[in-house]
Amino acid sequence: MLVEVFHVLVWIVSILFALNFCVLAICYLVIYNRVNHHFKAVKHD
């Protein structure tokens, strides 16, 4: 029984880690693109 609970916990943690990684990657890309556009606009002006 304990092993089954452990496996479920590992499964949940791995899914949460994957979701967090995806969210962080998306946020990083969005912020990076905004900063890039901001700097490009400043350089253009």
N, C-alpha and C positions, 0 to 999 in steps of 0.2 A: 504493500500500500504506500509506504513512504517513498519508494522508488518511483512510483507512478506520479505522486505529487511533485517530486523533484523534477521529473521529466516535463510535466505541465508548466512548472515555474520557469524552467529553462526556455521552454517554447515561447511563453508569454514575454519573458525578458528579451529574447532574441527578436521577436516581432516589434516590441516597443523600441528597441535599439535601432532596428531598420527604419521604422517610421520616423524616429527622431533624426536619424541621419539624412533621410530624404527631405524632411522639413528644413533642417539646417542648410542642406545643399541648395534648396530652392531659395531660401532667404538670402544666402550668400550671393547667389547669382543675381537676384533682384537688386540687392544693395550694390553689388559690383557694377551692374549695368547703369544704375542711377548715378553712381559716382562718376563713371566713365562719361555719361552724357553731360553731367554737370561740368566736369573738367573740359570736355570738348567745347561746351558752350562758352565757358570762360575764356578758353584759348581763342575761340572764334571772335569773341567780342574784342 
